[in-house]
Amino acid sequence: MIYRIILIITFFWLGHTFLPAQEKGMASYYSNRLHGRRMSDGTRYHRDSLICAHKSYELGTMLKVTNIKNGKSVIVRVADRCRGRRIIDLSYAAAEEIGIISSGVAMVKVEKYKAEKGVPYRRDIDDDLPELDFEITEKDSYFKPNWGKDEKKDNDKKNSEKKRHKHKKNRK
């Protein structure tokens, strides 16, 4: 009998710890009057940004919010803290994306979002752009870099031009 109780408690504890963290509850969205005001993380609220306010997640955490009624979801960043009975407050753009603007509140599922890691900067789309070749095959005779010029010759040319200019001035 005692073994069954210990076994049930163990399975409950293990099952509870390995379940993905998600919560369900009511969500609302920010009023347009808050546009431009500072949030808890120091940034200014912009109604077109995909941010939210949550009670317990750390600031900067990415969350996936899914509207249970229509199945639409959005990924938002926690930028503020919320109070009250609602579990999350969304920005206007995030609320519009999951379709809760008309109702004002909706039942949502909130879970922590983890981006899929892959090969960084790898393009999945094979586009038919031409490959550019920047190799210089012919030497341009008219171009000579500054470090390759002979300074003595350049200075002699400048001095001779100055002498000619003075000589022409004196003639007049």
Secondary structure, DSSP 8 states (H G I E B T S, - for coil): -HHHHHHHHHHHHHHHHHS--EEEEEEEE--GGGTT-B-TTS-B--TTS-EEEESSS-TT-EEEEEETTT--EEEEEEEE---SS-SEEE-HHHHHHHT-TTTS-EEEEEEE------STT---S------------S--SS---GGGS-HHHHHHHHHHHHHHHHHHHHH-
